[in-house]
Amino acid sequence: MTGLDGLSVLLCLIGGVFYLAGTVGMLRFPNTWTRLHALTKADNLGLGLVVAALVLQADSLPGALKLVLIWVLAVLAGTNACYLVGRHLLAAKERAGEGEVPG
């Protein structure tokens, strides 16, 4: 195993820890707002670390760029999904007469 392989394994393991932390946060946090935060932040960072590990193992520059593009698209999709869920939750609270959520 070379140093590059070791670094790739380390990045994958750290990325997996972030995925696990996001999953635990999604299951344990008390409300939707904190669950969204935990899930989007931890999963985006976890995916970024896994992609970085895969980029180190890529055979060519086009392959590495495709991996980075996948990560960018996943971040954009996660951001939009989080925004839509939060907006729907805020609208539902306003319809129920609870007003805006502080903060």
Summary of the structure (lengths in Angstrom):
residues: 103
radius of gyration: 17.5
end to end distance: 49.2
largest distance: 60.8
contacts: 272
relative contact order: 0.12
helix: 84%
strand: 0%
